[in-house]
Amino acid sequence: MKVAILALCCASMIFTACKDASAEYNLVAGTLDGPLVSSSAPASVHEAMKLAERYHNYEIMSDSANAVCVEAIAEVGDISTEGYGIVVVKGDISTTFPDICNARAPMARYDGQSNTVWLTSSAVWGTGIQVDWLYQIGFGDNGIAYIVHTIDPYDIQQQLCKRLGYRIKGEQVTLYDGEREIAQATNTFADMGGFDSEQPVWIGEQIQYDLSGDAPCLLVTPGVKFTTGLVLTYDDMPTFTAPITIGDDGKVNIGDLNEH
């Protein structure tokens, strides 16, 4: 009987310790209110593209070995596209995507193994803000390009809001991916009134991608809200990277977060 009571007490202590450990940090909040709506080129630009004999493009990516290139449309004749229009070329087949934004230096990479082009496109931008779409573009049997999947930054945010945690002690912010500690940051601002008491750590204003490898990697930077600040501050916060994959159903899977 004594052995059974002792075992029960030990189990209770272990459960309490695990519960306390998970309660030591809070989860980040998200700045994006809901799924983003893809913008469209103005009707005048659409009309100009239909009538134009040629586009004035600039190169985003060129893979000469696989005869694939991605270009942004700057002008249609002498009419500005107002930051819209992407052309994907494979071999001698050219496909135009008039409604993909080409502002803010989009990036692209061709994955020969999957016959896929990965393309980033700005969704929201401004001072301290850069939020990107990620497009997976494939090629049909006729060589014409088509959008296979579009990754909405809101979906990325919502996944991370369930696993990216933080703990604040003094001026130090410790960040977690689930139960795993992934970084520490120290606040250097002394004139902002301290961390916001209700929700000091947010994500959603800086969601981008690294296309330098064989597969795209997510880049996300949390922001800090202070008592006197009207905007999030990023100066002292680390950027995290994680590999991503897309299932056949279009669901995005985010791998382990690590400091970039």
N, C-alpha and C positions, 0 to 999 in steps of 0.2 A: 504493500500500500504506500509506504514512504517513497519507494522508487517511482511509482506512478505519479504521486503528487509532485515530486521533484521534476520529473519529465514534463508535466503540465506547466509548471512554473517557468521552466527553461523555454518552452515553446511560446509561452505568453510574452516573455522578455524579448525573444527574437522577433515576434510579430510587432511588438511596440517599437523596437529599434528600427525595423524596416519602415514602419509607418512614419516615424519621426524623420527619417532620412529623406523620404519623398516629400515631406511637408516643409523641408528647409528652404525650398526655392519655389518661385512662382513662374508661370508661363508668360511669355511675351504676348503683347496685343498686336493686332493688325490694323494698319492705316487704311487699307482698301476696304470699302464698304460692301462691295459685291463684285460679281463677275464683270470684267471689262467688255465694252462693246467695241468691236473693231471699227475704226474710222474708215471713211471712204473718200476717195478723191472727189473734188468738186465736179458738178455736172459739166461745167465748161471745159475742164481738163479731160474728162471722158470723151466729150465730143471732139476735142482737138486730137486726141489719140486716134479716134476712128478715121479722121480725115487726113492725118499727117502721112507724108511719104517717107519720112525718116524721123528717128529720135536722136537727140543729143545725149549720149550716155556717158557715164564714167564707171570705171571698173571697180567692183568690190572684191571679187575673187576670180582667179584664173587657174585652172588645173589643166595644163596643156597635155599632160600625159594621158588624161582621160577625156580630153576635148570637151571640158565642161567649164563654163564661166557664168558669173553672176554680175549683172550691171544694174546701176541705178539710173533712172531716167531723169535728167535735169531739166530738159526743155523738149517741147514738141514743136518743131519749127522754131518760131521765136517766142513761144508762149511757155512760161514757167509751169511746171507740174505742181508747184506749191508743196513740194516735199513728198510726192507720191510716185509710185511706179517702180517695179522691179522686173527685169528681164532675165530669164534663165535660159541659157543656150547649151545644148548638148549636140555635138556634131554639127549638122547644118539645120537643126530644128530649134527655133526660137519661140519661147512662150512668154507672154506678157501678163504680169499680175498688176493691174493698174491701181488697186486699192491698198497695196502694202506700202506702209510708210517707209521712206528712204532717208529721213532726216536723222541727224545725230550719229552719223558714221555706222551704218549697219555692218555686220560681219557675216561671212559665209564660209562654209567648208564642205567639200565633197568627200563622202565616204564611199570609196569604190567597192568595198565588201558588200554593203547593203544597197548600193546604187542610189544613195540618198544625198540630197543637199540639206545641210542645216543652215538656217538663216535667222539672224536676230533682227528685230525691228522695234523701234521705240514705241511704247504705248503711252507713257507719261514722262515728262521731263521738266526740269526747272532747276533753280538753285538748290543744290544738295539732293536733287531727285533724279533718278534714272531707273525707269521700270521698263523692261523689255518683254515683248512677245518672243517665243521661239517657234519657228516653223520647221516642220519636216516635209521636204518636197521630194516626191518620187517621180519616176518616168514611166509612162505607159509603153505598150508594145510599139506604138506609133512614134515614140520619141518625145511626145508632148509631155511637159511637166505638169504636175498637179500637186495640190497640198494634201498630204497624207494626214498630218495631225497639226494642230495649233495648240500650244501650251499657254494657257491664260495665267498671268502672274498671280491672280487671285487664288487659283488652285494651289499654287506653290505656297503662298502666304498661309492659307488655311491648314495645309499639312504641317508646316513648321510651327504654327501656333499651338499645335498639340504636342510638340516634343522639344522645342527650344525654350529652355528655362534659364532663370537668373537668380542670383542671390546677392544682396548688397550688404556690405559690412563696412561702415565708415565711408571712405571714398573709393572702395574697391568693389568692382562688379565681377562676379564669377559666373560664367556661362556654361550651360549643360546641354548636351544632346541626349535626351532621356535622363538616365542616371549617370551618364559619363561626362565628367568635366572636360571641357574642350578649350577654354581660354579664360584669362583674367585680364581685366582692364582697370586702370586707375584714373579717376576723374581729375583733371587738372584745372577745372574752372572753379574759381573761388568767389565769383560775383554773380552767380545765377540762382542763389537762394537754396541750393541743395537739390537733391533728387525729388521729383514729384512724388507725393506721398501715396497717390492712388494707383498710378500706372507709369512707372519710370522708363520702361524698356519696350520698344516697339519695333516691328519690321513692316515692310511694305513699300517703302520709298526708294529702296535700293535693291532691286532684283535684276541681275544681269547674268550673262553666260560667258564661259571661256570655251572657245571653239578650237583651241590650239592642239588638242589631242585627237585621238581617233573617235572619241565620243564626246558629246557636250557635257560640260560640268556647270552646275549652278554656282553663282556667286551672290551671296546675300550679306548685307551689312546691317546690324541692328542700330537703331538710333536711341538716344537718351533724351527724355523730357525732364526739364528742370522746372522748379517752382515759378520762376520769373520768365521763362522762355516761351515764346509763341510758336517756335518751330523745333523740330528734333535736331539734335547735335550729334555729329558723327566723328569728330576729331579724334577722340580717344578710343573708339570702338574698333574691334578687329573685323575683318571680312572673312566669311566662312565659305568653303567650297565643298561641293558634294557631287558625285557622279549621278546622272539621272538616266533612267531608261523609260521607254514608253511601251506599254502592253498593247496587244492587238485591239483591245477595247478602248484605247486612247488614254488609259489611266497612267499618270506619271508616278514613277517610283523614285524616291529620293534616297540615295545611299547615306552613309555616315558623314556627318558634318565634321570638318576639320579646319583649323585656322589656315588661311590662304598664305 
